[in-house]
Amino acid sequence: MANYNTILIVDDNPAILTAAKICLAKVFERVLTLSTPDNILTTLLQEHVDVIMLDMNFSLGVNSGQEGMMWLQAIHQRHPDVPIVLMTAYADVKLAVRALKAGASDFVTKPWDNGELIRTIKDAIDKNMEIVPLEKMETEHVRAVVDKCHGNMSKAAEMLGITRQTLYAKLKKTL
C-alpha cells in the first residue's frame, strides 16, 4: 500500500523511467514521469508533487551534470518546498557536493539499489515535513478541548481524563 502521494521522475532514458516507476509504485499513490525536463515547471503548476527525482544529464554525450543543476535552480526558485533527489550515472564526489549545496535533498547514482533508492526518496520527503514537539501538540489539544467546552474547566478536565488541578497546571505552562 502506498504511503506517499506523488513523485515526479524526470529522465531521458525510457528504461530508467520504467524501472523507477516499478520500484516506486508500491511507495507512491501516483508516479508521474517525464522524458524531458522541459515540462517540469508546467507539471508542478498542475500537480501537487511530494518529491522530484531528476536526472542530471539530458543531452546526448554530455555528462557534466550542468543541465540537472540548471533545472534544480529553476525548480527551487518557483517551488522551494519540493524536495529534489538528483540522479546520474556519472557521479563524482565534487558533483554530489555541488548538488547538495545548491539545494538538492540527496544524490543517487545509477544503477541504484531499490531499497536504498526508496529510503533516499522517503528521507527526502520526511526531512521536509515539520515535526511538532509532543508538548506543543498536547498544549494545542488541551486548548481545543477547553474551547470546545466554552471555558467550562470541569467539563474539559473530564473530557481529557484529568483533574481540574492538572488541567490548570497544563494551561499555566503555556502562559
Accessible surface in RSA format (square Angstrom, percent):
REM  Atomic radii and reference values for relative SASA: ProtOr
REM  Chains: A
REM  Algorithm: Lee & Richards
REM  Probe-radius: 1.40
REM  Slices: 20
REM RES _ NUM      All-atoms   Total-Side   Main-Chain    Non-polar    All polar
REM                ABS   REL    ABS   REL    ABS   REL    ABS   REL    ABS   REL
RES MET A   1   214.86 111.3 149.92  99.2  64.94 154.6 125.89 107.0  88.97 117.9
RES ALA A   2    25.93  23.8   9.93  15.3  16.00  36.4   9.93  14.0  16.00  42.4
RES ASN A   3   107.15  73.9  71.95  69.5  35.20  84.8  20.30  48.9  86.85  83.9
RES TYR A   4    31.73  14.8  27.85  15.8   3.89  10.1  16.82  12.6  14.91  18.4
RES ASN A   5    75.16  51.8  74.22  71.7   0.94   2.3  11.82  28.4  63.34  61.2
RES THR A   6     5.89   4.2   5.89   6.0   0.00   0.0   0.00   0.0   5.89   8.9
RES ILE A   7     0.00   0.0   0.00   0.0   0.00   0.0   0.00   0.0   0.00   0.0
RES LEU A   8     0.31   0.2   0.31   0.2   0.00   0.0   0.31   0.2   0.00   0.0
RES ILE A   9     0.00   0.0   0.00   0.0   0.00   0.0   0.00   0.0   0.00   0.0
RES VAL A  10     0.00   0.0   0.00   0.0   0.00   0.0   0.00   0.0   0.00   0.0
RES ASP A  11     0.06   0.0   0.06   0.1   0.00   0.0   0.00   0.0   0.06   0.1
RES ASP A  12    66.49  46.6  48.77  48.5  17.71  41.9  16.62  39.1  49.86  49.7
RES ASN A  13    65.34  45.1  62.01  59.9   3.32   8.0  14.69  35.4  50.64  48.9
RES PRO A  14    98.32  71.7  96.05  87.6   2.27   8.3  97.70  80.7   0.63   3.9
RES ALA A  15    67.92  62.4  55.74  86.0  12.17  27.7  63.46  89.4   4.46  11.8
RES ILE A  16    29.99  17.1  29.93  22.3   0.06   0.1  29.99  21.6   0.00   0.0
RES LEU A  17    19.47  10.8  19.10  13.7   0.37   0.9  19.47  13.7   0.00   0.0
RES THR A  18    77.56  55.2  73.86  74.9   3.70   8.8  50.90  68.4  26.66  40.3
RES ALA A  19    48.59  44.7  39.22  60.5   9.37  21.3  45.27  63.8   3.31   8.8
RES ALA A  20     0.00   0.0   0.00   0.0   0.00   0.0   0.00   0.0   0.00   0.0
RES LYS A  21    94.84  46.3  94.84  58.2   0.00   0.0  50.45  45.4  44.39  47.3
RES ILE A  22   123.86  70.5 114.62  85.4   9.24  22.3 118.47  85.3   5.40  14.6
RES CYS A  23    15.35  11.6   2.78   3.1  12.58  29.6  10.49  26.6   4.87   5.2
RES LEU A  24     0.32   0.2   0.32   0.2   0.00   0.0   0.32   0.2   0.00   0.0
RES ALA A  25    53.93  49.6  38.89  60.0  15.04  34.2  39.65  55.8  14.28  37.8
RES LYS A  26   164.38  80.2 153.49  94.2  10.88  25.9 102.41  92.2  61.96  66.0
RES VAL A  27    11.47   7.5  10.59   9.6   0.87   2.1  11.47  10.0   0.00   0.0
RES PHE A  28     3.03   1.5   0.00   0.0   3.03   7.9   0.00   0.0   3.03   8.7
RES GLU A  29   121.65  69.8  88.04  66.6  33.61  80.0  27.88  53.9  93.77  76.6
RES ARG A  30   104.17  43.7  99.56  50.8   4.61  11.0  52.98  72.4  51.19  31.0
RES VAL A  31    18.24  12.0   4.21   3.8  14.03  33.8   4.21   3.7  14.03  38.0
RES LEU A  32    37.47  20.9  34.72  24.8   2.75   6.9  37.47  26.3   0.00   0.0
RES THR A  33    48.12  34.2  25.56  25.9  22.56  53.8   1.10   1.5  47.02  71.1
RES LEU A  34    31.97  17.8  28.60  20.5   3.37   8.5  31.97  22.5   0.00   0.0
RES SER A  35    66.93  56.6  56.78  75.8  10.15  23.4  25.43  54.2  41.50  58.1
RES THR A  36    50.53  35.9  50.14  50.8   0.39   0.9  42.86  57.6   7.68  11.6
RES PRO A  37     8.54   6.2   8.54   7.8   0.00   0.0   8.54   7.1   0.00   0.0
RES ASP A  38   101.84  71.3  80.78  80.4  21.06  49.8  25.00  58.8  76.84  76.6
RES ASN A  39    74.46  51.3  74.46  72.0   0.00   0.0   8.46  20.4  66.00  63.8
RES ILE A  40     0.00   0.0   0.00   0.0   0.00   0.0   0.00   0.0   0.00   0.0
RES LEU A  41    36.96  20.6  36.94  26.4   0.02   0.1  36.94  25.9   0.02   0.1
RES THR A  42    68.10  48.4  67.18  68.1   0.92   2.2  37.79  50.8  30.31  45.8
RES THR A  43    17.72  12.6  17.50  17.7   0.22   0.5   8.66  11.6   9.06  13.7
RES LEU A  44    14.28   8.0   2.45   1.7  11.83  29.7   2.45   1.7  11.83  31.8
RES LEU A  45   145.39  81.0 109.79  78.5  35.60  89.5 112.72  79.2  32.67  87.9
RES GLN A  46   135.29  75.7  98.68  72.1  36.61  87.2  37.86  80.6  97.42  73.9
RES GLU A  47    51.30  29.5  42.00  31.8   9.30  22.1   7.48  14.5  43.82  35.8
RES HIS A  48   134.49  73.5 117.21  81.5  17.28  44.2  89.80  92.5  44.69  52.0
RES VAL A  49     6.14   4.0   0.01   0.0   6.13  14.8   0.01   0.0   6.13  16.6
RES ASP A  50    26.45  18.5  17.86  17.8   8.59  20.3   7.91  18.6  18.54  18.5
RES VAL A  51     0.00   0.0   0.00   0.0   0.00   0.0   0.00   0.0   0.00   0.0
RES ILE A  52     0.00   0.0   0.00   0.0   0.00   0.0   0.00   0.0   0.00   0.0
RES MET A  53     0.00   0.0   0.00   0.0   0.00   0.0   0.00   0.0   0.00   0.0
RES LEU A  54     0.00   0.0   0.00   0.0   0.00   0.0   0.00   0.0   0.00   0.0
RES ASP A  55     4.90   3.4   4.90   4.9   0.00   0.0   0.00   0.0   4.90   4.9
RES MET A  56     0.00   0.0   0.00   0.0   0.00   0.0   0.00   0.0   0.00   0.0
RES ASN A  57    13.61   9.4   9.59   9.3   4.02   9.7   8.84  21.3   4.78   4.6
RES PHE A  58    28.56  14.3  11.99   7.4  16.57  43.1  12.74   7.7  15.82  45.3
RES SER A  59    55.00  46.5  42.60  56.9  12.40  28.6  24.28  51.7  30.72  43.0
RES LEU A  60   185.31 103.2 154.63 110.6  30.68  77.1 159.60 112.1  25.71  69.2
RES GLY A  61    78.95  97.4   0.00   N/A  78.95  97.4  42.57 116.8  36.38  81.5
RES VAL A  62    63.83  42.0  55.24  50.0   8.59  20.7  58.52  50.8   5.32  14.4
RES ASN A  63    76.27  52.6  66.34  64.1   9.93  23.9   2.75   6.6  73.53  71.1
RES SER A  64    56.06  47.4  38.68  51.6  17.38  40.0  45.08  96.0  10.98  15.4
RES GLY A  65     0.00   0.0   0.00   N/A   0.00   0.0   0.00   0.0   0.00   0.0
RES GLN A  66    93.50  52.3  90.15  65.9   3.34   8.0  46.35  98.6  47.15  35.8
RES GLU A  67    42.84  24.6  40.26  30.5   2.58   6.2  27.82  53.8  15.02  12.3
RES GLY A  68     0.00   0.0   0.00   N/A   0.00   0.0   0.00   0.0   0.00   0.0
RES MET A  69    16.18   8.4  16.09  10.6   0.09   0.2  16.18  13.8   0.00   0.0
RES MET A  70   101.22  52.4  96.68  64.0   4.54  10.8  60.31  51.3  40.91  54.2
RES TRP A  71    33.91  13.6  33.91  16.4   0.00   0.0  28.36  15.1   5.55   9.0
RES LEU A  72     0.00   0.0   0.00   0.0   0.00   0.0   0.00   0.0   0.00   0.0
RES GLN A  73   100.97  56.5  97.71  71.4   3.26   7.8  23.49  50.0  77.48  58.8
RES ALA A  74    19.21  17.7  16.58  25.6   2.63   6.0  18.71  26.3   0.50   1.3
RES ILE A  75     0.00   0.0   0.00   0.0   0.00   0.0   0.00   0.0   0.00   0.0
RES HIS A  76    43.78  23.9  38.13  26.5   5.65  14.5  31.36  32.3  12.42  14.5
RES GLN A  77   142.21  79.5 105.94  77.4  36.28  86.4  42.10  89.6 100.11  75.9
RES ARG A  78   137.01  57.5 110.95  56.6  26.06  62.1  43.08  58.9  93.93  56.9
RES HIS A  79    35.21  19.2  30.63  21.3   4.58  11.7  17.48  18.0  17.73  20.6
RES PRO A  80    88.32  64.4  72.47  66.1  15.85  57.6  72.47  59.8  15.85  98.5
RES ASP A  81   111.95  78.4 106.19 105.7   5.76  13.6  33.03  77.7  78.92  78.7
RES VAL A  82    20.86  13.7  19.52  17.7   1.34   3.2  20.66  18.0   0.20   0.5
RES PRO A  83     9.62   7.0   4.28   3.9   5.34  19.4   9.47   7.8   0.14   0.9
RES ILE A  84     0.03   0.0   0.00   0.0   0.03   0.1   0.00   0.0   0.03   0.1
RES VAL A  85     0.00   0.0   0.00   0.0   0.00   0.0   0.00   0.0   0.00   0.0
RES LEU A  86     0.00   0.0   0.00   0.0   0.00   0.0   0.00   0.0   0.00   0.0
RES MET A  87     0.00   0.0   0.00   0.0   0.00   0.0   0.00   0.0   0.00   0.0
RES THR A  88     0.41   0.3   0.41   0.4   0.00   0.0   0.00   0.0   0.41   0.6
RES ALA A  89    58.89  54.1  32.88  50.7  26.01  59.2  32.93  46.4  25.96  68.8
RES TYR A  90   124.18  58.0 110.49  62.9  13.69  35.6  70.43  52.9  53.76  66.3
RES ALA A  91    43.33  39.8  12.78  19.7  30.55  69.5  12.79  18.0  30.54  80.9
RES ASP A  92    83.36  58.4  72.38  72.0  10.98  26.0  42.88 100.9  40.47  40.4
RES VAL A  93   120.99  79.6 115.10 104.2   5.89  14.2 117.85 102.4   3.14   8.5
RES LYS A  94   170.25  83.1 165.00 101.2   5.25  12.5 111.22 100.1  59.03  62.9
RES LEU A  95     8.59   4.8   7.52   5.4   1.07   2.7   8.11   5.7   0.48   1.3
RES ALA A  96    20.40  18.8  20.40  31.5   0.00   0.0  20.40  28.7   0.00   0.0
RES VAL A  97    65.29  43.0  64.44  58.3   0.85   2.0  65.29  56.7   0.00   0.0
RES ARG A  98   101.67  42.7  98.69  50.3   2.98   7.1  58.43  79.8  43.25  26.2
RES ALA A  99     0.00   0.0   0.00   0.0   0.00   0.0   0.00   0.0   0.00   0.0
RES LEU A 100    82.54  46.0  67.72  48.4  14.82  37.3  68.26  47.9  14.28  38.4
RES LYS A 101   173.69  84.7 135.50  83.1  38.18  90.9  90.27  81.2  83.42  88.9
RES ALA A 102    35.30  32.5   8.30  12.8  27.00  61.4  21.22  29.9  14.08  37.3
RES GLY A 103    33.61  41.4   0.00   N/A  33.61  41.4  25.36  69.6   8.25  18.5
RES ALA A 104     7.77   7.1   0.00   0.0   7.77  17.7   0.00   0.0   7.77  20.6
RES SER A 105    24.58  20.8  12.06  16.1  12.52  28.8   7.85  16.7  16.73  23.4
RES ASP A 106    41.02  28.7  40.98  40.8   0.04   0.1   2.66   6.3  38.36  38.3
RES PHE A 107    29.72  14.9  11.88   7.4  17.84  46.4  11.88   7.2  17.84  51.1
RES VAL A 108    12.21   8.0   8.49   7.7   3.71   8.9  12.21  10.6   0.00   0.0
RES THR A 109    64.78  46.1  60.24  61.1   4.54  10.8  30.79  41.4  33.99  51.4
RES LYS A 110    30.77  15.0  20.66  12.7  10.11  24.1   8.98   8.1  21.79  23.2
RES PRO A 111   130.57  95.2 110.90 101.1  19.67  71.5 114.65  94.7  15.92  98.9
RES TRP A 112    40.41  16.2  14.14   6.8  26.27  61.7  15.58   8.3  24.83  40.3
RES ASP A 113    96.73  67.8  82.95  82.6  13.78  32.6  36.17  85.1  60.56  60.4
RES ASN A 114    84.55  58.3  79.87  77.2   4.68  11.3  19.57  47.1  64.98  62.8
RES GLY A 115    47.14  58.1   0.00   N/A  47.14  58.1  35.88  98.5  11.26  25.2
RES GLU A 116    85.90  49.3  82.50  62.4   3.40   8.1  39.02  75.5  46.88  38.3
RES LEU A 117     1.00   0.6   0.00   0.0   1.00   2.5   0.84   0.6   0.17   0.4
RES ILE A 118    41.88  23.8  41.68  31.1   0.20   0.5  41.80  30.1   0.08   0.2
RES ARG A 119   111.17  46.7 107.72  54.9   3.45   8.2  68.54  93.7  42.64  25.8
RES THR A 120     6.10   4.3   5.77   5.8   0.34   0.8   0.73   1.0   5.37   8.1
RES ILE A 121     0.48   0.3   0.48   0.4   0.00   0.0   0.48   0.3   0.00   0.0
RES LYS A 122    60.03  29.3  60.03  36.8   0.00   0.0  20.04  18.0  39.99  42.6
RES ASP A 123    53.21  37.3  51.95  51.7   1.26   3.0  14.68  34.5  38.54  38.4
RES ALA A 124     2.21   2.0   0.12   0.2   2.08   4.7   0.57   0.8   1.64   4.3
RES ILE A 125     7.71   4.4   7.58   5.6   0.13   0.3   7.64   5.5   0.07   0.2
RES ASP A 126    61.76  43.3  54.66  54.4   7.09  16.8  27.27  64.2  34.49  34.4
RES LYS A 127   140.50  68.5 105.58  64.8  34.92  83.1  84.70  76.2  55.80  59.4
RES ASN A 128    81.68  56.3  50.83  49.1  30.85  74.3  10.04  24.2  71.63  69.2
RES MET A 129   110.36  57.2  97.29  64.4  13.06  31.1  80.20  68.2  30.16  40.0
RES GLU A 130   139.65  80.2 107.27  81.2  32.38  77.1  52.08 100.7  87.57  71.5
RES ILE A 131   145.42  82.8 125.95  93.8  19.47  46.9 127.46  91.8  17.96  48.7
RES VAL A 132    52.00  34.2  39.60  35.9  12.40  29.9  39.65  34.4  12.36  33.5
RES PRO A 133    82.52  60.1  72.52  66.1   9.99  36.3  82.52  68.1   0.00   0.0
RES LEU A 134   146.73  81.7 137.43  98.3   9.29  23.4 138.98  97.6   7.75  20.9
RES GLU A 135   112.96  64.9 106.33  80.4   6.63  15.8  35.08  67.8  77.89  63.6
RES LYS A 136   102.42  50.0  96.34  59.1   6.08  14.5  57.34  51.6  45.08  48.0
RES MET A 137   101.81  52.7 100.77  66.7   1.04   2.5  69.94  59.5  31.87  42.2
RES GLU A 138    66.42  38.1  60.29  45.6   6.13  14.6  27.08  52.4  39.35  32.1
RES THR A 139    30.95  22.0  28.24  28.6   2.71   6.5  19.49  26.2  11.46  17.3
RES GLU A 140    92.27  53.0  85.06  64.4   7.21  17.2  43.62  84.4  48.65  39.7
RES HIS A 141   105.56  57.7 100.04  69.5   5.52  14.1  69.43  71.6  36.12  42.0
RES VAL A 142     5.80   3.8   5.80   5.2   0.00   0.0   5.80   5.0   0.00   0.0
RES ARG A 143    96.68  40.6  95.50  48.7   1.18   2.8  40.37  55.2  56.31  34.1
RES ALA A 144    56.73  52.2  46.19  71.3  10.54  24.0  52.08  73.3   4.65  12.3
RES VAL A 145    12.56   8.3  12.24  11.1   0.32   0.8  12.56  10.9   0.00   0.0
RES VAL A 146    18.42  12.1  18.42  16.7   0.00   0.0  18.42  16.0   0.00   0.0
RES ASP A 147   102.78  72.0  89.58  89.2  13.20  31.2  30.15  71.0  72.63  72.4
RES LYS A 148   146.07  71.3 125.26  76.9  20.81  49.6  85.30  76.8  60.78  64.7
RES CYS A 149     6.33   4.8   0.74   0.8   5.59  13.1   1.22   3.1   5.11   5.5
RES HIS A 150   172.34  94.2 136.80  95.1  35.54  90.9 101.45 104.6  70.89  82.5
RES GLY A 151    43.54  53.7   0.00   N/A  43.54  53.7  25.14  69.0  18.40  41.2
RES ASN A 152    75.06  51.8  65.10  62.9   9.96  24.0  22.23  53.5  52.83  51.1
RES MET A 153    40.11  20.8  36.40  24.1   3.71   8.8  36.40  30.9   3.71   4.9
RES SER A 154    55.12  46.6  48.40  64.6   6.72  15.5  35.31  75.2  19.81  27.7
RES LYS A 155   112.63  54.9 109.25  67.0   3.38   8.1  58.47  52.6  54.16  57.7
RES ALA A 156     0.00   0.0   0.00   0.0   0.00   0.0   0.00   0.0   0.00   0.0
RES ALA A 157     3.41   3.1   3.41   5.3   0.00   0.0   3.41   4.8   0.00   0.0
RES GLU A 158   141.84  81.4 120.23  91.0  21.61  51.5  46.30  89.6  95.54  78.0
RES MET A 159    97.29  50.4  58.44  38.7  38.85  92.5  62.99  53.6  34.30  45.4
RES LEU A 160    40.48  22.5  13.12   9.4  27.35  68.8  16.88  11.9  23.59  63.5
RES GLY A 161    66.08  81.5   0.00   N/A  66.08  81.5  35.18  96.5  30.90  69.2
RES ILE A 162    49.17  28.0  31.10  23.2  18.07  43.5  40.23  29.0   8.94  24.3
RES THR A 163    87.69  62.4  79.80  80.9   7.89  18.8  83.71 112.4   3.98   6.0
RES ARG A 164   116.87  49.1 112.47  57.3   4.40  10.5  35.46  48.5  81.41  49.3
RES GLN A 165   148.67  83.1 140.89 103.0   7.78  18.5  47.76 101.7 100.91  76.5
RES THR A 166    52.87  37.6  49.27  50.0   3.60   8.6  29.03  39.0  23.84  36.0
RES LEU A 167     0.00   0.0   0.00   0.0   0.00   0.0   0.00   0.0   0.00   0.0
RES TYR A 168    96.16  44.9  93.27  53.1   2.88   7.5  75.92  57.1  20.24  24.9
RES ALA A 169    54.10  49.7  46.00  71.0   8.11  18.4  51.92  73.1   2.18   5.8
RES LYS A 170    49.58  24.2  45.81  28.1   3.77   9.0  19.29  17.4  30.30  32.3
RES LEU A 171    22.90  12.8  22.79  16.3   0.11   0.3  22.84  16.0   0.06   0.2
RES LYS A 172   156.95  76.6 147.63  90.6   9.31  22.2  92.38  83.1  64.57  68.8
RES LYS A 173   140.39  68.5 105.50  64.7  34.89  83.1  78.61  70.8  61.78  65.8
RES THR A 174    46.12  32.8  11.80  12.0  34.32  81.8  19.32  26.0  26.80  40.5
RES LEU A 175   171.96  95.8 110.04  78.7  61.93 155.7 137.38  96.5  34.58  93.0
END  Absolute sums over single chains surface
CHAIN  1 A    10423.4       8565.9       1857.6       5933.6       4489.9
END  Absolute sums over all chains
TOTAL         10423.4       8565.9       1857.6       5933.6       4489.9
